[in-house]
Amino acid sequence: LNQLLGRLDPLINRELLKAEGKIATLPRQAKIPLLSLAVPSLKMLSKQQSASVLALSRDLIQEDGQVDFFEFCVWRIARMGLEAQRPPRPIGAAFGVAVGGLFAAFAELSSNPEASYFAAIKASQLPKCPPTLAGARVNYQQLDKIMDALAGCDPVLRERIFQGLLACAQQDGRITLAEADLLRATCMSLQIPLPPLS
C-alpha cells in the first residue's frame, strides 16, 4: 500500500494519510455515502492528478486478483469523479441484454433472486430483457461496461431502469446495505437522482 501511495502527488498523499484514521473507524454503511460526497472534490483535481488517483484505485482493487462487491461500488463512484466524461455511445439492440444484466446484479443481492429479477422487469416495463435470471447474470467487469453503456440512454429510459432497480431491491421488503450501495453507485453512473432510502 505504501508503495502504491508513493506514486501519488505528495499533496494528495498527505491529505489521504491525514484522513485515513478517521475513515478507518467509520461504520461500513457510512463509507460509500462518504465517497459519493467526495466526488465534487475529486472533479477539482488536475488531469494528471485524476489519472494518478484513478490508476491507484484500480491497482488497489485488483491487487488480490479479484474484485468484491464493495470494491466495485468504490470503483464506479471514484470513476464518476476522476474520469473525464466521454460522450456516451448508442447502445442499440443490446439494450435489453444490458438492462437484464444490471437487474441480475441487483437480484443476486436479494434473499429471493428470481423473484427480484422478475419484479425489476415488471416494474420497468422495458422490453427484450433476458427471460431468466440465469441468462442475464454478469460479472463485475461486464457490469462496469453495462453502466457505461446505459449512461447514454434517454432520461425516460433511465428513470424506468431506476424503477426496476428499486422494485428489485424492495421485493423482499427491505433494502440491504449492499443494495443501497449498488443503488448509489448506479444512480451516480446513470445520473439519476437517488431518493432517500428507508
N, C-alpha and C positions, 0 to 999 in steps of 0.2 A: 504494500500500500504506500509506504513512504517513497519507494522508488517511482511509483506512478505519480504521486503528488508532486514529486520533484520536477515533473515535466510541465507543471502549470506556471502561469505568470506568478511571480512572487507575491504580488498584491492579493490575487485570488487565493493563493495558498495560505497566506497569513489569515485572511478572513475565514477561510474554511476551518483552519485549526482553532480559531477563537470560538467558532460556533459548535465545533464537534462535541464537546462535553454536554452542552445543553440539548443538542439534538439526540444524542445517545440516550438521554434519560426520558425523552418524550414517550408516551404510550404509543403503541403501534398504530392505533386509529387516528393519531394526530399527524403522522409523518407524510402521507400523501396529500392531505389538505394543505400542510405547510409548504410542501414543494410547489403546489399549484399557486399559492400566494406569491412565491418567489419568481414566477415566470416573467412578470413585467420587468423585474430587475435583471433577469438573465438577458432580456432583449436589449439591455443597455450596454452589454459587453461589446467590445470591438469584434470585427470579423475574425481576427486571429485568436482572440481570447475565446470566443464562442467555439471555434473549431477545436481548440485545445481541450476545453472542458467537455465537449461532445465526444471527442476521441477517448478521453479519460473515462467518461461514463460508460462507453461501450466496452472498453478493456476491463473495467472493474466488474461489469455484469457478466462478461464472458470468461472471466479468469478461471472459474472452476469447470469450464466446458459445458455448462448447461445454464439455461435461463429459467428462473422460477417466476411464479405469478407476480410477486411483489416487484421483482426486478423489471419485469415487463412494463408494469404501470409506471415505475420511475422513469424508464427509458422513454415511453411515449410522452410523458409530461415534460421531461427535460428537452426532448426534441422540439416541442412547441415553443420553448423559449430560446433555444440555441441555434436551431437550423433556419437558414433563410427560407422563407416561404416560396415554394415553387408553384407555378401555375398548375392546377390540377388537370389531369388528362381525363378525357371522357372514358367512362367505364364500359359503356355499350352493353353487349349481350351477356357479359359476365356479371351484371348487376345482381341477379338473383342468387348466384353462387356466392358472391361476396357477402351479401346480406345474410344468407344462410350460415356462412362461416362465423360471422360476428354473433349471430344469435346462438350458435352452437357453443361458442366460447363462454357466453353468459350462462347458458343452460347447464354446462358442466359444473358450475359453481353451486347449483341448486341441489336440494335434497331429492328432487324428482326431475332429473334432466330431460327426459322425454316430454313430460307434461309442460315443463317450462319452455322447451323449444316450440311446441305447438301453440302455446299461449302467445309467444312472440309473433309467430306467423299470423295468427288470428287477429291480434291487436293492430299489427302494422298494415294488414291488408295489402301486402306487397306480393306481386306475382313471381313465379319462377324460382322460389327458394327450393332447395333440395327437400324432397318429401319426407325424409327420415333424418333423425339426428346423426345416425352413423354415417350417412352420406354427406353430411355437412361439416364434420369435425376438421379442425385445422390446428396447426402448431403455432407457436408464438411468432416465428418468422413470417408465416403466411398471414397471421393476424395483423402484424405490423404493416404489411403491404395492403391488406384489405382496408385498414383505416386510412391509409394514404389515398387509396382509390375512392373511397366513399366520401372523403372530404370535398371532392369536386362535384358532388350531386347537387341537384336543385334543392333549395331550402325546404320546400314542401316535402320532398322525399326524405330529407334528413330528419325532419320532425316525425315522419311516420316511422322511420327507423328507431328513433328515440322512444316512441310509444311502444314499439315492440320490445325494446330492451327493458323498459320499465315493467311491462307486463310479465316478461320473463323473470326479472328479479323478484317481483312481488307474488309470483304464482303460488309459492308455498307459505305466504302470509307474513313474510319478514324479509328485510333486506340485510344480508350479512355484510360484515366488514369488507370481505373480498369483493362482493358485488358492488358495494358503494365505491370502492377504489377503482374498479374497472369502469363503472359508470362515469366517474370523474375524468378518468383518462380518455375515455371515448368521447365524452362531451367536449372536452378541450380539443381533441383531434378533429372532430367534425364541426367545431364551432357552434355547438348547440348550448343554449343556456341550461345550467343544471339547477333544477328547483331544490328547495330544502328537502332532505331525505329524513323521514321519521323512523 
